[in-house]
Every structure is written in C-alpha cells, then in structure tokens.
Amino acid sequence: MFTRALGVTGEGTVLNVMQGAHNFVLRDSTFYVARNIEVHEHTSRGQDDTLFVPRRPNSSAIFTGRKDILKKLKDHFAPADQDNKHRKAFLLFGMGGIGKTQICLKFVEEVADRFTYIFWIDASSEETIGLGLKGLCSHADAKAAGISVSSKSALIWIASLQSEWLLVFDNADGAPEVVEKFVPSGSNGNILITSRNRSLGWVTSYDNCLEIDQMTEEDALFLLLKASHLTEQSERVHSIAQQIVNELCCLPLAIDQAGASIEAGLCRIDSYLDHLSQHRNKLMNHPSFRGASQYNRTVYETWDLSFNEIESRANKKSEGHGRAAAQAAILILETAAFLHHENILEAAFRKAAMKFSKGHYSRLERKVKTCITQSLQLGEDQSWNHLFFHEGIRVLMSFSLIKQSSALSGIYAIHPLMHEWSRNRMSMSQKKCMMQVSKLILVNCITKEKTAENIEFHRLLVPHIKTNYQLQEENGLKKKFDDDEYYWFSSVFQDNGMWKDAEYLQYQIARMRIKKWGEKDPLTLASRGNLAVTYLRQGKYKEAENLLLKVTELYKKVVGPEHPDTLTSFNNLALIYSKQGKYKEAGELQLKVLDLCKKVLGPEYPDTLLSMNNLALTYSEQGKYNEAEELQVKVLDIDKNVLGPEHPSTLTSMNNLALTYSMQGKYKEAAELQLKALDLRKKVQGPEHPDTLTSMNNFAATYSKQGKYDEAEKLQLKVLDLRKKALGPQHPETLLSMNNLALTYSEQGKYDEAKELQVKVLDLDKNVLGPEHPSTLTSMNNLALTYSMQGKYKEAGGMQLKVLDLRKKVLGSEHPDTLASMNNLAFTYSKQGKYDEAEEMQLKVLDLRKKVLGTEHPNTLASMSHLATIYANQGKHNKAEELQMEIHTTQQTTHE
C-alpha cells in the first residue's frame, strides 16, 4: 500500500495536473498552485497575494491492493439522485503507518472526474487546518466571489458552491471538535477524513467509518517486491519476501521501509530478517527512509509522535482529569508490552487489584510498588478503579495504539510491531520494572476455583504467561519466578491440559522447595505429588509410580496415613496402577481409599467423589460394567449437585458413564451422553484440551460400533492429529486413537491401511507400555483380526492364540477382552474350515458372554450369529435356523 516518494520537485518546476478536477493542498509550509503549478515556500501568511492554492499530493506510483476499501469509498460517495442529494461524510481510521492517506489519495485520483472541486487539508493540528483553508482563498473562483482571506470565509465559499466538491481532512488526529468547527455549513458536498482517532466518527457518524487494517499477505508481498525494485522473481525470492512481510505483520509503512533498505543496498533481501532480528530499532527508525511512502516519518517515529503527545498530557500539572487519563494510558501500554499482544484482559487487572488489596506487597522495589499501586489503584478505600483503567484505554484507542476486540468483552489487542516498539523505547531499568509489574498482575489474577468462567479466563492467560517468561529470559533476568509464582502458573497450564509446560514448572517448584524447606515439608511433598500426576498425564507411568511411592511413604510418616493429602496420594497411585493395566492392585487400593475418604472427608467431598470415579473406571476396565454403571450414575448426580453441571470433574463423570454405556452395548444412550459431554468440554475446557479429545475419541468409537464408519473415520482422523499435536506421537492416548482409526479402516474393508497402521501401533505399544499391557494386547488382537480378514489365517491364528493366553494371564479368563480374543480365534478356525474346533470355542464364548455381558449385549448376539454360521457350514441347518430365530426375537425385544 505505502510506497516511497518518487522525489521532491524543485522551485519553479512545472507539474502536470490530472484533468477534470481542481486540486489544492497545503502540507506543512509548502503551497502548490493548480494547473501550471509552481512550488513556492510560504513566506507570509498575513497577505492575500502571498497565499497560494495548495495541491493534493499524488498517490504513490506503486500503490498496491486495498481494492475492497476503495470500492467501499466509491460506493459511499457515488452520485445521488437529483431529488435525494445530501451531504456524504466518511472516516478512515487506524494506527499510524497503516496506509490511510495513501488509500485516500488513490481514491481521489480514481474518482477525480466525479468532483468539480477537491480540497485537501492537512488536519494534523488546528493551525494547519486554518492555514489550508486560508490558502484556498487564493483560488481564482474564490477571488471572483470576492471573499476575504480567512478560514471562515473559505468555509462560507465552499458551502456556497453548487457543483460537487470533496473536502478531505487528512491526519485529523486531534479531538473531534477541532475538525467539526471547520466543517462547512449546509447539506451539500462531501467530506472524507483520515485519522488515528476513531472518535472522529462523531463528525461523520459512526455508521460511516471504517478501520483500516493490515494488508493481505498477497498484496504485502507484491508491495515489498515492487518497493525493493527486484527484477528477479524466483521461487526463493518469493519465499524470503513472504517471510519478511509476515515478520512485519503486513504493515504497509514497515514493508515499504524494508523495501527502501533493500533497494538502497543497506542489506540484501535474503539477509534482511537477520538484520531485523539484530538491529530492529535501527531498521525501524533509520532516518534514511523517512521519505518512504511519501511519509516524512519512519515506522517508530510515527508511533513516537503519538506516545510523546500522551506523555505531554501526563506531565501537564494543570489538567487533572486529562493528566490522570494519560498516565493510565502509559501504564497500561507499558504493562501490556510484557504480555502477549492479543487478548489483553481488563479482568486480569481487576482480579489482580482485588487480590493485591488483601495481601502484602511491601517487599517490592519502590518503582515496581509505585507502578502497581497506580495501575491497579491500590489503597485503603479504592482497590479497583475501573474508570481510571477505561480512561487510559480511551486515550490509547484515540491514538489507535490499542484495539478493542469487543465492546462488551473487555479484551484488547496491540499490533505486534507496535507491541515490540513499546518495549524497545524503554530503558533497561524501565523494562525490568514493567516486566515485574506485568508478572505480578498475572500471578495475582489467577484463582483456584474451577468454574467454567475461570477455566476460560485461565485459557486466555496462557500466552501472556509464556510471553512474560520469554521476555524475562531474553532480557537476562536470572531469577524469573519464585516457587509460589511457578505454582500459580503451573495451575493454569494444568487447567489447559498443557502437561509438558506444567511439568517444567512443577519440577522447578519441587527443586526450590527441597532446597528451601527440605524433602519432608508438606509443601514440598505437595509439589512432588503434583509432578507425579503430571508424569501420569503424559503417559510416563513408571516415573509417576516411582515418585508417588516415595511421596506417599513420606506423607504417611509426616502427616499420618489418614490425612487428606495422604489419601490423595494413595488415590493417584491407584490411578497409575490402573493405567498400567494393574487392575487388581488398583481396585484393592481404590476401595481402601474410598472407605477412608468417606470416613475422613465425608461422602460428598470432591476427593471422595474422585475416588468413586476412579474405582468405577477400574471396574469398567475389568469388565464389571454393571458395578461401574451403578457407581458412575451415583457420582454424576452428586457431582452435578456439589460441583455444578459444567465443572471439569462432572464432565469426567459424564464421559466415564457414557463409556460404560458403550461397553454395555447401549450405544444410543452412550452417544447422547458423549455428545453432551463433548459440547460442554469444548465450551469449558476448549476444543483442543486433552479431556475434550478423549470425549471426541469415545464418541467416534461409538459411531464405529453403531456401524457409522464414515463419521467415525472423519472424527478419528481429527482426534489423531490433535492428540499428536497436544500430547505427542507416542502418548498412550495418541496410540489409542491410532488403534481405533485402524479398527475403523478394517471395518470399512480398508485392510491394507488398517494393517499398516496396526503394525506401527503395536511396535509403539510394546516400546511405550510394554508387551503385556492391555492396550498392547488390544493392538495385537486387532492386527490378528485384520490378518484374518485378509485371508492370512495362519498368521492370524498364531497371533490370536498368543493374545488369548496373555489376556487370560493379565485380565482373567472371563474378562470381555479375553472373550473377544476367543471369539476372534473361533472365527479364524471357521475360515480355515476347522468347524469342530470353531464350534467348541464359540459355544464356550457364547455361554461366558451371556453370563458376563447378558443375553442382549451386541457382542453376545454377535457370538450367536457366528455360531449359527458355523452350524450352517457344518450342515446343521435346523440348529442354525433356531439360533437365528433366537437372535431375531432378542433384537425385537431389545428395540421395543
């Protein structure tokens, strides 16, 4: 969009003027005369014969893009019907360097024939507006009208014009009332304003204004190549140029300035990004490129101008209200410089103020304490002054230094380049102070309560915490956070399922607390217990078990075997056993913990409910679906009443119950509950949280069991990609997703795709979980089933026998998974023509499935169907027919 000026004309040089319009402009102190134009320096503003009619600047010769904005302007200023004529006004607003003036110039150039008169006024101050209007008094038509030389006379003359005119107020960055007093009276004519201040919408009406945003990547790329005057258009040059425009966030002035530095030989296009990373201040503020885009300031100078004005207001002792607003603006901008540039939350300041007002902050350095006290308005009578904050925001918005994401949300954003500029302009001591201020605001706005609102709020804090830490590291601060600060930040990462980030912080906390208080201190034990749970969530079961065994033994000695912290540690240890497939050990320990929790904490305490939930999950893993369902229904009801219907623990209970329904063959009930849990988890925990992905995975598995293979495949592919991203390619839950997807491929008849994925999963399961883990055996079973479907009966039979033996050993002879192995082996025998062996095994499977799962379970009916097929192959048609009739009757009864 923005480009460098082609050059400045010398005194007496004759310029060509576009036909069809009278063009006048005053810019700075140089006047340009229309038609045969000569350039003169303004020497006296008091006499009529020394004033010259100003000419508008030409648009840049390499203006790029912005077609949508130009169309909007053309549509708005299109000629009206003779009977429906009225004044049209429009505001283009946005940050400095975004391209407002160049868009306006291009628009005027393209529609010049539409207007008889075009008046271009430098509106950067009240004085320049007045001088520009006085200059118009020298126009031949104005002189013929006999007007005197004054801005008032110029406005009267403009208002009297019967032909179409356009009055442009460029760079009207002051208060709206400054421009409003220079608007001609009447209802004819057209007015176009450019400004950093959205409040100028007061003059045009807020319906007739448009915020100018950054260029599209395509247009920005085209601009950089033109501005750099590069003749080579190779794929490599395009790739480098693309990286540059993205680094410069498609800001027109910054891109044009980059092009100027490349074209002038300051650096090559392939070394520009290296120069930028090492010398950003110099490149963004290089005096050689002030002429870029016909704009007399560099990128940083543009924003410095705004900041200097705010600073000037902040230092004016006479303006109480304006001074306080400017001071608030500076504090907000400098604090936000050490947060992420997006989703800057008013709620963070408010919550921090409320928490700070209750605590002690006397140990803070004086400068940090002063900034915190002022920005949060801490005091005996005032803990949070929302008016002070909003006045500061209003000032920043008036200079387009900050954007409001939503009128009701209290969420703001700063352009990434401007965000960096606001840091780069600070001294190192100032940076250290404001880094501390922003960190303390983050620490003190975090809350313990796991409400849906708080979880969503914490999700928005994650980029701010990471940005603050990164900036402290970049600026060489050795002590970034203390253990309490690490604790609060790790809790945010935990809420958002960011286990790797949480692990790093929890390790630091444990290390610091061991050094500070020793290994046996309860706070040290709590931090090590949290670290063990995070290991568990990452699938690091052995590390989790080893650490938690030590912590549990120390808890028993330090606080006693029935202390709530000891019970929590026992509960987590039991969960680790369950994840390792040690269901017997897990169940025994969970029963013991549950009894103690009921005794010590009460039957409806959150930790008691967690114990019940974990025990129910172990029951389900053991194939005890009825016991699991009974306990899960009870837990879900209590969770809803005690914690609320959207609490993460309630959603976990809902998810677990739905999974049990699915295992019982109650697919309709399972799908309904899974869909509800999935929607709530997306809302409360976010669409990519590991718990949300678990719900999505379970829902997809239910689709598959219902025979909805296409829907299942689509959802499973999505879950697999997200789990790889969130948890890593070798996390047990990622491997589970791969296994489920492969099973769906097999059900669809895509045996080659299924086999390829199953072989990979099996190898990973063996390495990650071990050769006898239940998940490894499931992978082995599924691969064997695919071999059987491919007609590779020998390979299938050998593997199925191995799986069956291992499942009997690990899970027991009546576990549903063991019965599934027996069923699959009987199927393979049948395919091999070994009907007697198949019949014998299938009869055994059928009896056990009726006993374990019930006569109406889909797997029981599947065994009956397989047995009927075997009978038919043996020529026992009567038996086959009887069995098929029994299946039909059972299915009818089930559906009634």
Secondary structure by P-SEA (a helix, b strand, c coil): ccccccccccccbbbbbbcccccccccccccccccbbbbbccccccccccccbbbbbccccccccaaaaaaaaaaaaccccccbbbbbbbbbbbcccccaaaaaaaaaaaacccccbbbbbccccaaaaaaaaaaacccaaaaaacccccaaaaaaaaaacccbbbbbbccccccaaaaaaacccccbbbbbbbccccccccccccccbbbbccccaaaaaaaaaaaaccccccaaaaaaaaaaaaaacccaaaaaaaaaaaaaccccccaaaaaaaacaaaaaccccccccccccccaaaaaaaaaaaaaaaaaccccaaaaaaaaaaaaaaaaacccccccccaaaaaaaaaaaaacccccccaaaaaaaaaaacccccccccaaaaaaaaaaaaaaccccccccccccccccaaaaaaaaaaccaaaaaaaaaaaaaaaaaaccccccaaaaaaaaaaaaaaaaaaaaaaaacccccccaaaaaaaaaaaaaacaaaaaaaaaaaaaaaaaaccccccaaaaaaaaaaaaaaaaacaaaaaaaaaaaaaaaaaaacccccaaaaaaaaaaaaaaaaacaaaaaaaaaaaaaaaaaaccccccaaaaaaaaaaaaaaaaacaaaaaaaaaaaaaaaaaaacccccaaaaaaaaaaaaaaaaacaaaaaaaaaaaaaaaaaaccccccaaaaaaaaaaaaaaaaacaaaaaaaaaaaaaaaaaaacccccaaaaaaaaaaaaaaaaacaaaaaaaaaaaaaaaaaaacccccaaaaaaaaaaaaaaaaacaaaaaaaaaaaaaaaaaaccccccaaaaaaaaaaaaaaaaacaaaaaaaaaaaaaaaaaaacccccaaaaaaaaaaaaaaaaacaaaaaaaaaaaaaaaaaaaac
